[in-house]
Amino acid sequence: PKEMIKDNIDAGISIRREYSDERDGKWFLLKTPVKIKRGELVRVDLYITIPGARNFLVVDDHVPGGLEPVNRDLATASAVDVDKAESDYPAGSWFFNYEDWSWYGMSRWGFYHKELRHDAARFYSEYLAPGNYHLSYTAQAVATGKFTIMPAHSEEMYDPDVFGKSGPAFLVVEE
């Protein structure tokens, strides 16, 4: 698209998305256009901040062409460095702006359900207290080309006027 809203939209929910990859044992934040090689793994971090309690919240991150989410819960996925991928963060990451992040599956009153599909990663919650939430998944570059990364979107399912969108980005996957 020639004209895209480049800023985040916060209508009761703030959402940010970061891409990072691991090189030489350290995580590096990838800026747009995100440039990676086919076969590489990237970590996608979603940071959600809500000022008031929210009910039935969904976070929907459309996966750009060229990437495919890796479901580490399946026996076919590699479990190598899973703990490290979920605990180390690159310099400059939004993660360091707050100390009180709540993670996926941390409690019943948080994000409790995750769907990783070839085209999207979705996270669900019945109730969220005000605060900061961190969600993450891993994706692999499976096709070369230039792709648009559509904004991540979060909303209350039964009150869609309460929502948030991250900014868009661009992805380049090289051979």
C-alpha positions in Angstrom: 0.0 0.0 0.0 1.2 3.5 -0.9 -0.4 5.2 2.1 -0.4 3.5 5.5 -1.0 4.9 8.9 2.5 4.6 10.3 1.8 5.2 14.0 0.2 3.0 16.7 -3.5 3.6 17.4 -4.5 3.5 21.0 -8.3 3.5 21.7 -8.1 1.9 25.2 -5.4 -0.7 24.3 -1.8 0.0 23.5 0.0 -2.6 21.4 3.5 -2.7 20.1 5.2 -5.4 18.0 9.0 -6.1 17.7 10.9 -8.6 15.5 14.3 -9.9 16.7 16.7 -12.6 15.6 19.6 -14.3 17.3 23.1 -14.0 16.0 26.2 -15.2 17.9 24.2 -16.0 21.0 22.6 -12.5 21.3 19.2 -11.2 20.3 19.1 -8.2 17.9 16.1 -6.0 17.3 15.1 -5.8 13.7 14.0 -2.4 12.3 11.7 -2.0 9.3 12.3 -3.1 6.7 12.9 -6.3 8.6 15.6 -8.1 6.6 16.2 -11.8 7.1 17.4 -14.9 5.2 15.1 -17.8 4.2 15.2 -20.5 6.9 16.0 -18.1 9.7 13.9 -18.0 12.9 12.6 -14.7 14.2 11.0 -14.0 17.5 7.8 -11.8 17.4 7.1 -9.9 20.7 3.8 -8.2 21.3 3.5 -5.8 24.2 0.0 -4.8 25.4 -0.7 -2.1 27.9 -4.3 -1.5 29.2 -5.2 1.3 31.6 -8.4 -0.3 32.8 -9.9 -3.8 33.2 -10.8 -5.4 29.9 -13.1 -8.3 29.1 -12.9 -10.9 26.3 -9.8 -9.5 24.7 -8.3 -10.9 21.5 -4.9 -10.0 20.1 -4.6 -10.8 16.3 -1.2 -10.6 14.6 -1.4 -11.3 10.9 1.7 -13.1 9.9 3.2 -11.6 6.7 3.8 -13.7 3.6 7.3 -15.2 3.7 6.9 -16.2 7.4 5.2 -19.1 9.1 4.7 -19.4 12.9 6.5 -22.3 14.6 4.3 -24.1 17.1 6.8 -25.2 19.7 4.0 -27.2 21.5 4.1 -29.8 18.7 6.5 -32.7 18.7 7.6 -31.8 15.2 9.0 -28.4 16.3 12.5 -28.0 17.6 12.8 -27.4 21.3 16.3 -26.1 21.1 16.9 -22.8 23.0 13.2 -22.4 23.8 13.9 -21.1 27.3 16.5 -18.7 26.0 14.2 -17.5 23.2 11.6 -16.6 25.9 13.9 -15.0 28.4 16.5 -12.9 26.6 15.6 -9.6 25.0 17.6 -7.4 22.6 19.0 -4.0 23.5 16.5 -1.2 22.8 13.5 -3.6 23.2 10.2 -2.2 24.6 10.5 -4.9 27.2 12.9 -2.8 29.3 10.4 0.1 29.6 8.4 -1.7 32.3 9.2 -4.3 35.0 5.8 -5.7 35.6 5.0 -7.7 32.5 2.5 -10.5 32.7 3.2 -13.4 30.3 1.0 -15.8 28.4 -0.4 -18.5 30.7 0.8 -16.8 33.8 -2.6 -16.9 35.5 -6.2 -17.7 34.7 -6.9 -13.9 34.5 -4.5 -13.3 31.7 -4.0 -14.6 28.2 -4.9 -18.3 28.4 -5.4 -19.5 24.8 -3.1 -19.2 21.7 -3.8 -20.1 18.1 -0.8 -20.3 15.7 -2.0 -20.6 12.1 -0.2 -20.2 8.9 -1.6 -16.7 8.4 -2.0 -15.4 12.0 -1.1 -15.7 15.6 -4.1 -15.1 18.0 -4.2 -14.8 21.8 -7.4 -14.7 23.9 -8.3 -13.6 27.4 -11.6 -13.6 29.3 -10.5 -10.9 31.7 -7.4 -8.7 32.0 -6.7 -6.4 35.0 -5.0 -3.0 34.2 -1.3 -3.6 33.4 1.3 -4.7 31.0 1.2 -7.9 29.1 3.8 -9.7 27.0 3.1 -12.2 24.3 5.6 -13.9 22.0 5.9 -16.5 19.3 8.5 -17.7 16.9 8.3 -17.7 13.1 10.4 -19.0 10.3 11.2 -17.4 7.0 9.9 -19.9 4.4 9.7 -17.8 1.2 11.8 -15.1 -0.4 10.4 -11.7 -1.4 9.2 -8.3 -0.2 6.1 -8.4 2.1 4.0 -5.9 4.0 3.6 -6.6 7.7 0.1 -5.5 8.6 -0.6 -3.9 12.0 -1.2 -6.2 15.0 -4.7 -5.6 16.3 -6.2 -6.0 19.7 -9.8 -5.4 20.7 -12.5 -6.3 23.2 -14.6 -8.9 21.3 -17.9 -7.5 22.6 -16.9 -3.9 22.6 -14.9 -3.3 19.4 -14.7 0.4 20.0 -12.0 -0.5 22.6 -9.0 -1.4 20.5 -5.4 -0.8 19.6 -3.2 -1.3 16.5 0.5 -1.4 16.1 2.2 0.3 13.2 2.8 -1.5 10.0 6.2 -2.6 8.8 7.9 -4.2 5.8 9.7 -7.6 5.5 12.4 -8.6 3.1 13.3 -12.3 2.9 16.5 -13.0 1.0 18.0 -16.3 -0.2 
